[in-house]
Amino acid sequence: MRSCKPAFTFEYYTPTVAIKQMEGAAKESWTPPAHIEELFAQAAGSQFASINAPTAGARTEKELPVGSAPLQLYSLGTPNGFKASIMLEELGVDYDAFVINIGSGDQFTSGFVEVNPNSKIPALVDKEGPGGKSLNVFESGSIVLYLAEKHKRFLPEDFGLRTEVLNWTFWQMGGQGPMTGNFGHFMVYAPADKVETRNYGVARYGMEVQRLCSVLDRHLAGKTYMVGEEYTVADIMVFPWFNQLLTGYKHTSGIGAGEFLNVKQYTNALAWHARIAERPAVQRGLQVCTKGQGKPWLSS
């Protein structure tokens, strides 16, 4: 008889094997309870369980810090946060950066919710927005596009090329980012004792991440950059989440996403990643709001 392991492990599992094992096991059919609230306790044990809630709005009263620069970035060193910080560094504009610790619930303070009612990083305040008025900008894609439009950089004027850039920008926002994030949740953050749930989640989203990497890899065949042989918003948007697969999402067993998903097979994407990673602005952008500091290099 095959024994059940007490905690989630990758030892015997690949996405395909996990799905076959689940399909072959005798299970009761799932039926939803009358209301989802009856299931909330099942999420206990997740690294973010203490801050998850089905309601929006501020939970504590606290103002955001404000610096002297025209642009105020409130973020954290995550793939979504890095999109905004890389863009700011590429532009070379004056901005202040402040860490929003999402594990501590900083995103639910009254000051942050005033800037972004969705309580997600990154968020940006442009004190010199349109008409000279302060403007709040949230969602990483919106921030990057806003900055590109304002400074007339990294977004082609040619209508066709511009549309191609937007194609890949929304591909990233609607697919690459959310699906990779879902994979990462089940790979790293989900409750350790939910073995079958984690197997299903890792298999479902891991397979989709591989498909998206294949889409990216096939697109980049023979290309230097994402669109038109010119470094654009598309590169800035797509790079951080592909980089996450190479550098992040490490399970406590020591197995990382790159190894688990065999990312080395995507040779065109890897070559593109290496080119982007060599850019000094990208290297600085990947440090913003890490180590508990907005710009760690200023204190080194």
PATI-454207 format. One record per residue: residue in one letter; z, x, y of N, C-alpha, C in turn. Coordinates in steps of 0.1 Angstrom, whole numbers, padded with zeros to 4 digits, always signed. Layout:
# PATI-454207
AZXYZXYZXY ...
//
This chain:
# PATI-454207
M+0000+0008-0012+0000+0000+0000+0000+0009+0012 R-0008+0005+0022-0009+0013+0034+0002+0010+0043 S+0010+0020+0048+0021+0018+0056+0018+0016+0071 C+0026+0009+0078+0024+0007+0092+0031+0017+0100 K+0025+0024+0109+0032+0034+0118+0039+0027+0129 P+0051+0033+0132+0060+0026+0142+0055+0027+0156 A+0046+0036+0159+0041+0037+0173+0026+0040+0173 F+0020+0038+0185+0006+0040+0186+0002+0055+0184 T-0009+0057+0176-0013+0071+0173-0028+0071+0172 F-0034+0082+0176-0049+0084+0175-0052+0091+0162 E-0042+0094+0153-0044+0103+0142-0056+0099+0133 Y-0057+0086+0130-0067+0082+0121-0078+0073+0128 Y-0077+0072+0141-0085+0061+0147-0096+0066+0156 T-0108+0060+0155-0119+0061+0165-0121+0046+0168 P-0128+0043+0179-0131+0029+0183-0137+0022+0172 T-0147+0027+0165-0154+0020+0154-0145+0017+0142 V-0137+0028+0138-0128+0026+0127-0117+0016+0130 A-0112+0016+0142-0102+0007+0146-0107-0008+0145 I-0119-0010+0150-0124-0024+0149-0126-0028+0134 K-0131-0019+0126-0133-0023+0112-0120-0026+0105 Q-0110-0018+0108-0097-0021+0102-0091-0034+0106 M-0093-0038+0119-0088-0050+0124-0096-0062+0118 E-0109-0060+0116-0117-0071+0111-0114-0073+0096 G-0110-0063+0089-0107-0064+0075-0093-0068+0071 A-0084-0068+0081-0070-0072+0079-0069-0088+0079 A-0060-0093+0071-0058-0107+0071-0048-0110+0082 K-0052-0119+0091-0044-0122+0103-0044-0137+0105 E-0033-0141+0112-0033-0155+0116-0042-0156+0129 S-0048-0168+0130-0056-0170+0142-0047-0172+0154 W-0051-0166+0165-0043-0167+0178-0046-0180+0184 T-0035-0187+0189-0036-0199+0197-0028-0197+0209 P-0034-0200+0221-0027-0198+0233-0015-0208+0235 P-0004-0204+0240+0007-0213+0243+0002-0222+0255 A+0011-0232+0258+0008-0241+0268+0006-0235+0282 H+0013-0224+0285+0013-0218+0297+0014-0202+0296 I+0006-0195+0304+0006-0180+0302+0020-0174+0304 E+0029-0181+0312+0042-0175+0315+0050-0173+0302 E+0047-0180+0292+0053-0178+0279+0050-0165+0272 L+0039-0158+0277+0035-0146+0271+0039-0134+0280 F+0044-0136+0292+0047-0124+0301+0056-0114+0294 A+0066-0119+0286+0075-0109+0280+0068-0100+0271 Q+0057-0104+0266+0049-0095+0256+0044-0082+0263 A+0044-0082+0277+0039-0071+0284+0051-0061+0287 A+0063-0064+0283+0074-0055+0285+0072-0042+0278 G+0075-0031+0284+0073-0018+0278+0061-0011+0284 S+0053-0018+0291+0042-0011+0299+0048-0003+0310 Q+0042+0008+0314+0048+0017+0324+0048+0010+0338 F+0040-0001+0339+0040-0008+0352+0046-0022+0351 A+0053-0025+0340+0059-0038+0337+0069-0042+0348 S+0076-0033+0353+0087-0036+0363+0081-0041+0377 I+0069-0037+0379+0063-0041+0392+0052-0052+0391 N+0048-0055+0379+0038-0066+0377+0044-0080+0379 A+0036-0088+0386+0040-0101+0389+0027-0110+0392 P+0028-0123+0390+0016-0131+0392+0015-0136+0407 T+0023-0131+0416+0022-0136+0430+0019-0124+0439 A+0013-0128+0451+0010-0118+0461+0020-0118+0472 G+0019-0109+0481+0027-0108+0493+0037-0097+0493 A+0044-0095+0504+0054-0084+0505+0067-0088+0498 R+0073-0078+0492+0085-0079+0485+0097-0072+0492 T+0093-0063+0500+0104-0056+0508+0098-0054+0523 E+0107-0053+0532+0104-0051+0546+0104-0036+0549 K+0092-0030+0552+0092-0016+0555+0078-0013+0562 E+0079-0007+0574+0067-0004+0581+0060+0009+0576 L+0047+0009+0577+0040+0021+0573+0042+0032+0584 P+0042+0045+0579+0041+0056+0589+0028+0056+0596 V+0028+0061+0608+0015+0062+0616+0014+0075+0622 G+0003+0082+0620+0001+0095+0627-0007+0094+0639 S-0011+0105+0644-0018+0106+0657-0033+0105+0656 A-0039+0107+0644-0053+0107+0642-0059+0093+0643 P-0072+0092+0646-0078+0078+0647-0078+0071+0634 L-0079+0078+0623-0079+0072+0610-0067+0074+0602 Q-0061+0064+0596-0049+0065+0588-0052+0060+0574 L-0050+0070+0565-0053+0067+0551-0040+0065+0543 Y-0039+0054+0536-0027+0051+0528-0032+0051+0513 S-0027+0060+0505-0034+0062+0492-0025+0069+0482 L-0031+0072+0471-0025+0080+0460-0036+0087+0453 G-0032+0098+0446-0042+0107+0439-0047+0101+0426 T-0055+0090+0428-0061+0083+0416-0076+0083+0419 P-0084+0079+0409-0099+0079+0411-0103+0070+0423 N-0096+0059+0424-0100+0050+0436-0096+0057+0449 G-0084+0063+0449-0079+0070+0461-0088+0081+0464 F-0093+0088+0454-0101+0100+0457-0115+0097+0463 K-0120+0085+0460-0133+0081+0467-0131+0082+0482 A-0120+0076+0487-0118+0076+0501-0116+0089+0507 S-0107+0097+0500-0104+0110+0505-0115+0120+0505 I-0123+0119+0494-0135+0128+0493-0145+0124+0505 M-0147+0112+0507-0155+0107+0518-0150+0113+0532 L-0138+0111+0534-0132+0116+0547-0133+0131+0548 E-0131+0138+0537-0133+0153+0538-0147+0157+0540 E-0156+0150+0533-0171+0153+0535-0175+0151+0550 L-0169+0140+0556-0173+0137+0570-0167+0148+0579 G-0156+0153+0575-0149+0163+0584-0142+0156+0596 V-0139+0144+0595-0132+0136+0606-0117+0138+0606 D-0111+0135+0617-0097+0136+0619-0090+0124+0612 Y-0081+0127+0603-0074+0115+0597-0060+0120+0592 D-0051+0111+0592-0038+0113+0586-0037+0107+0572 A-0031+0113+0563-0030+0107+0549-0015+0106+0546 F-0012+0094+0540+0002+0091+0536+0002+0086+0522 V+0012+0091+0514+0013+0087+0500+0019+0073+0498 I+0012+0065+0490+0017+0052+0486+0021+0053+0471 N+0033+0053+0468+0038+0055+0454+0037+0041+0447 I+0027+0039+0440+0025+0025+0434+0035+0023+0422 G+0041+0034+0417+0051+0032+0406+0064+0028+0412 S+0066+0031+0425+0078+0026+0431+0077+0013+0439 G+0064+0008+0439+0062-0005+0446+0059-0004+0461 D+0055+0008+0466+0052+0010+0480+0041+0000+0484 Q+0033-0004+0475+0021-0012+0479+0026-0027+0482 F+0038-0030+0479+0043-0043+0481+0053-0044+0494 T+0053-0033+0501+0061-0033+0514+0053-0042+0524 S+0060-0047+0534+0054-0055+0544+0043-0048+0552 G+0046-0035+0555+0036-0027+0562+0023-0026+0555 F+0024-0023+0542+0011-0021+0534+0004-0034+0532 V+0011-0044+0529+0005-0058+0527-0002-0062+0540 E+0003-0059+0551-0004-0062+0564-0017-0056+0565 V-0019-0044+0559-0032-0037+0559-0040-0042+0548 N-0035-0043+0536-0042-0048+0524-0034-0059+0517 P-0038-0071+0519-0031-0082+0513-0031-0082+0498 N-0041-0074+0492-0042-0073+0478-0033-0062+0472 S-0026-0055+0480-0016-0045+0475-0022-0035+0465 K-0033-0030+0469-0039-0019+0461-0043-0008+0470 I-0042+0005+0464-0047+0016+0472-0061+0019+0468 P-0069+0025+0477-0065+0030+0490-0067+0019+0501 A-0060+0022+0512-0062+0013+0524-0064+0022+0536 L-0072+0018+0546-0075+0026+0558-0073+0018+0570 V-0067+0024+0580-0067+0018+0594-0075+0027+0603 D-0085+0021+0609-0092+0028+0620-0088+0023+0633 K-0080+0031+0640-0075+0027+0653-0086+0026+0664 E-0097+0032+0660-0109+0031+0670-0120+0024+0663 G-0118+0012+0658-0128+0004+0651-0138-0002+0661 P-0146-0011+0656-0156-0017+0664-0150-0023+0677 G-0156-0021+0688-0151-0026+0701-0139-0019+0706 G-0136-0008+0699-0123+0000+0703-0111-0007+0698 K-0112-0017+0689-0100-0023+0684-0097-0018+0670 S-0084-0018+0667-0079-0014+0653-0085-0023+0642 L-0089-0017+0631-0095-0024+0620-0089-0020+0607 N-0085-0029+0599-0080-0026+0585-0091-0027+0576 V-0092-0017+0567-0103-0016+0557-0096-0014+0543 F-0099-0023+0534-0094-0021+0520-0105-0023+0510 E-0102-0019+0498-0111-0017+0486-0119-0004+0489 S-0118+0005+0478-0124+0018+0480-0138+0018+0483 G-0146+0009+0477-0160+0008+0480-0163+0004+0495 S-0155-0005+0500-0156-0009+0514-0153+0002+0523 I-0142+0010+0520-0138+0021+0528-0150+0031+0529 V-0155+0035+0518-0166+0045+0517-0178+0040+0525 L-0182+0028+0523-0194+0022+0530-0191+0021+0545 Y-0179+0017+0548-0176+0015+0563-0177+0029+0570 L-0172+0039+0563-0172+0053+0569-0186+0058+0570 A-0194+0055+0560-0208+0059+0559-0216+0052+0571 E-0214+0039+0572-0221+0032+0583-0216+0037+0597 K-0204+0039+0598-0198+0043+0612-0204+0056+0616 H-0204+0066+0606-0208+0079+0610-0222+0083+0606 K-0229+0073+0601-0244+0075+0598-0246+0087+0589 R-0238+0087+0578-0240+0098+0569-0239+0093+0555 F-0246+0100+0546-0245+0098+0531-0250+0084+0527 L-0257+0078+0536-0264+0065+0532-0278+0065+0538 P-0288+0066+0529-0302+0067+0534-0306+0056+0543 E-0314+0060+0553-0320+0050+0562-0332+0042+0555 D-0339+0049+0546-0350+0043+0539-0344+0031+0531 F-0350+0020+0532-0345+0007+0526-0345+0008+0511 G-0355+0014+0505-0355+0015+0491-0345+0024+0485 L-0343+0036+0491-0333+0045+0487-0319+0039+0490 R-0318+0033+0501-0305+0027+0504-0301+0016+0494 T-0311+0008+0489-0308-0002+0479-0304+0005+0466 E-0311+0016+0463-0307+0023+0450-0292+0028+0451 V-0289+0034+0463-0275+0038+0465-0265+0027+0463 L-0268+0015+0468-0260+0003+0467-0259-0002+0453 N-0271-0001+0445-0271-0004+0431-0260+0003+0424 W-0259+0017+0426-0250+0025+0418-0236+0023+0424 T-0235+0020+0437-0221+0018+0443-0215+0006+0436 F-0223-0005+0435-0217-0017+0429-0216-0016+0414 W-0224-0008+0408-0223-0005+0393-0209+0001+0391 Q-0206+0010+0400-0193+0017+0399-0181+0008+0401 M-0182-0001+0412-0171-0010+0415-0169-0021+0404 G-0181-0025+0399-0180-0037+0390-0179-0033+0375 G-0183-0020+0372-0183-0016+0358-0175-0004+0355 Q-0180+0008+0360-0174+0021+0356-0159+0021+0359 G-0155+0017+0371-0141+0018+0375-0132+0009+0367 P-0135-0004+0367-0126-0013+0360-0125-0011+0345 M-0137-0008+0339-0137-0006+0324-0130+0007+0320 T-0132+0018+0328-0125+0030+0325-0110+0028+0328 G-0106+0021+0338-0092+0018+0340-0086+0010+0329 N-0093+0000+0324-0088-0008+0313-0086+0001+0300 F-0095+0010+0298-0094+0019+0287-0081+0028+0288 G-0080+0033+0301-0068+0041+0303-0055+0034+0301 H-0055+0021+0305-0042+0014+0303-0038+0014+0288 F-0048+0010+0279-0044+0009+0265-0043+0023+0259 M-0050+0033+0264-0048+0047+0259-0035+0053+0262 V-0030+0050+0274-0018+0058+0279-0006+0049+0283 Y-0008+0037+0289+0003+0030+0296+0008+0018+0289 A+0001+0013+0279+0005+0000+0272+0017+0003+0264 P+0025-0007+0260+0037-0005+0252+0034+0003+0239 A+0042+0012+0236+0040+0021+0225+0041+0014+0211 D+0049+0003+0211+0050-0004+0198+0040-0015+0196 K+0031-0017+0205+0020-0027+0204+0008-0020+0197 V+0009-0016+0185-0001-0008+0178-0014-0015+0177 E-0014-0027+0171-0027-0034+0169-0033-0038+0183 T-0025-0041+0192-0030-0044+0205-0037-0032+0212 R-0030-0021+0210-0036-0008+0216-0049-0004+0209 N-0049-0006+0196-0061-0002+0188-0073-0011+0193 Y-0070-0024+0195-0081-0033+0199-0085-0029+0213 G-0076-0027+0222-0079-0024+0236-0086-0011+0238 V-0082-0001+0231-0088+0012+0231-0102+0012+0225 A-0104+0004+0214-0117+0003+0208-0126-0005+0217 R-0122-0016+0223-0130-0025+0231-0135-0018+0243 Y-0125-0012+0251-0128-0006+0264-0134+0008+0262 G-0129+0015+0252-0134+0028+0250-0149+0028+0246 M-0153+0019+0238-0167+0017+0235-0175+0014+0247 E-0170+0005+0256-0177+0002+0268-0178+0014+0278 V-0167+0022+0278-0168+0034+0287-0178+0043+0281 Q-0179+0045+0268-0190+0053+0263-0204+0048+0266 R-0205+0035+0266-0218+0029+0270-0222+0032+0284 L-0211+0030+0293-0214+0033+0307-0216+0048+0310 C-0210+0057+0302-0213+0071+0303-0227+0074+0299 S-0232+0066+0289-0245+0068+0284-0255+0063+0295 V-0252+0052+0301-0260+0047+0312-0261+0058+0323 L-0250+0064+0327-0250+0074+0337-0258+0087+0333 D-0255+0091+0320-0262+0103+0315-0277+0101+0315 R-0282+0090+0310-0296+0087+0310-0302+0087+0324 H-0295+0081+0333-0300+0080+0347-0301+0094+0353 L-0292+0103+0350-0291+0116+0356-0300+0126+0350 A-0308+0123+0339-0317+0132+0333-0327+0137+0343 G-0328+0150+0345-0338+0156+0354-0334+0154+0369 K-0322+0149+0372-0318+0147+0386-0307+0156+0390 T-0307+0159+0403-0296+0167+0409-0285+0159+0413 Y-0288+0148+0420-0278+0138+0425-0282+0124+0420 M-0274+0114+0423-0276+0101+0418-0288+0094+0423 V-0292+0096+0436-0303+0089+0442-0311+0099+0451 G-0324+0100+0448-0333+0106+0458-0331+0121+0460 E-0324+0128+0451-0322+0142+0452-0314+0145+0465 E-0306+0136+0470-0298+0138+0481-0284+0133+0478 Y-0274+0141+0482-0260+0137+0480-0257+0125+0489 T-0252+0115+0482-0250+0102+0489-0237+0096+0485 V-0234+0084+0491-0223+0076+0488-0222+0073+0473 A-0234+0072+0466-0234+0070+0452-0227+0081+0444 D-0229+0093+0448-0222+0104+0441-0207+0104+0444 I-0204+0101+0456-0189+0101+0460-0182+0090+0453 M-0189+0078+0451-0183+0067+0444-0181+0069+0429 V-0191+0075+0422-0192+0076+0408-0184+0088+0403 F-0183+0099+0410-0177+0111+0406-0162+0110+0401 P-0154+0103+0409-0139+0104+0406-0136+0097+0392 W-0143+0087+0388-0139+0080+0376-0145+0088+0364 F-0156+0095+0365-0161+0104+0355-0152+0116+0354 N-0148+0121+0365-0138+0132+0365-0125+0128+0358 Q-0121+0116+0360-0109+0111+0353-0110+0113+0338 L-0121+0110+0332-0123+0111+0318-0122+0126+0313 L-0125+0135+0322-0125+0149+0319-0111+0155+0321 T-0103+0150+0330-0091+0156+0335-0078+0148+0332 G-0080+0135+0330-0068+0126+0329-0067+0118+0316 Y-0059+0108+0317-0056+0099+0305-0053+0107+0293 K-0042+0114+0293-0038+0121+0281-0027+0114+0275 H-0029+0111+0262-0018+0104+0254-0007+0114+0251 T+0005+0109+0248+0016+0118+0245+0014+0127+0233 S+0004+0123+0225+0001+0132+0213-0006+0145+0218 G-0011+0145+0230-0018+0156+0235-0033+0154+0235 I-0038+0143+0229-0052+0140+0229-0056+0133+0242 G-0066+0139+0249-0071+0133+0262-0083+0125+0260 A-0087+0118+0271-0098+0109+0270-0111+0116+0268 G-0113+0128+0273-0125+0136+0272-0128+0139+0257 E-0117+0143+0250-0119+0147+0236-0121+0134+0228 F-0113+0124+0231-0113+0111+0223-0126+0104+0224 L-0132+0104+0236-0145+0097+0238-0157+0106+0236 N-0154+0119+0233-0165+0129+0231-0174+0129+0243 V-0168+0131+0255-0175+0131+0267-0185+0143+0268 K-0183+0153+0260-0192+0165+0260-0206+0162+0256 Q-0208+0150+0250-0222+0146+0246-0230+0142+0258 Y-0224+0140+0269-0232+0135+0281-0235+0147+0290 T-0245+0154+0285-0248+0167+0291-0253+0166+0305 N-0262+0156+0308-0267+0154+0321-0256+0151+0331 A-0247+0142+0327-0236+0138+0335-0226+0150+0338 L-0224+0158+0327-0216+0170+0329-0221+0180+0339 A-0234+0182+0338-0241+0191+0348-0240+0186+0362 W-0242+0173+0364-0240+0167+0377-0226+0168+0382 H-0216+0165+0373-0202+0166+0376-0199+0180+0381 A-0204+0190+0374-0201+0204+0378-0206+0207+0392 R-0218+0202+0395-0224+0204+0409-0215+0198+0419 I-0211+0185+0417-0203+0178+0427-0189+0185+0429 A-0184+0190+0417-0170+0196+0418-0170+0209+0425 E-0182+0215+0427-0182+0228+0434-0181+0226+0449 R-0183+0214+0454-0183+0212+0469-0169+0213+0474 P-0167+0221+0485-0154+0223+0490-0147+0211+0495 A-0155+0201+0501-0149+0189+0505-0144+0180+0493 V-0151+0181+0482-0146+0174+0470-0133+0180+0465 Q-0133+0193+0465-0121+0200+0460-0109+0196+0469 R-0111+0196+0482-0100+0191+0491-0096+0177+0489 G-0107+0168+0487-0104+0154+0485-0096+0151+0473 L-0098+0159+0463-0091+0157+0450-0076+0161+0451 Q-0072+0167+0463-0058+0171+0465-0051+0161+0473 V-0058+0152+0480-0052+0143+0490-0043+0133+0483 C-0031+0132+0488-0021+0122+0483-0017+0126+0469 T-0016+0139+0466-0011+0143+0453+0002+0152+0456 K+0010+0154+0446+0022+0163+0448+0031+0157+0458 G+0030+0144+0460+0039+0137+0470+0036+0140+0484 Q+0024+0146+0487+0021+0149+0501+0007+0144+0504 G+0005+0140+0517-0008+0136+0521-0019+0146+0520 K-0017+0158+0526-0026+0169+0525-0018+0181+0521 P-0016+0184+0508-0008+0195+0503-0012+0208+0508 W-0025+0211+0511-0029+0224+0515-0023+0228+0529 L-0019+0218+0537-0013+0221+0550+0000+0227+0549 S+0007+0225+0538+0021+0231+0537+0021+0243+0527 S+0010+0247+0522+0009+0258+0513+0008+0271+0521 
//
